[in-house]
């Protein structure tokens, strides 16, 4: 059986989230709109930079001695 109160509550939570997060909502909306105008290409991704970022974000081992 479908609990309509649960669905209504979740919908209201989602709407309130998008109302409170205006910058996120605007960025997401614009990203979705622009995705219809241009298709992404693999050439746009710079894998050298991505691997550098990944290497720099790895935690270093800490010795407590």
Secondary structure, 3 states (H helix, E strand, C coil): CCCHHHHHHHHHHHHHHHHHCHHHHHHHHHHHHHHCCCCCCHHHCCHHHHHHHHHHHCCCCCCCC
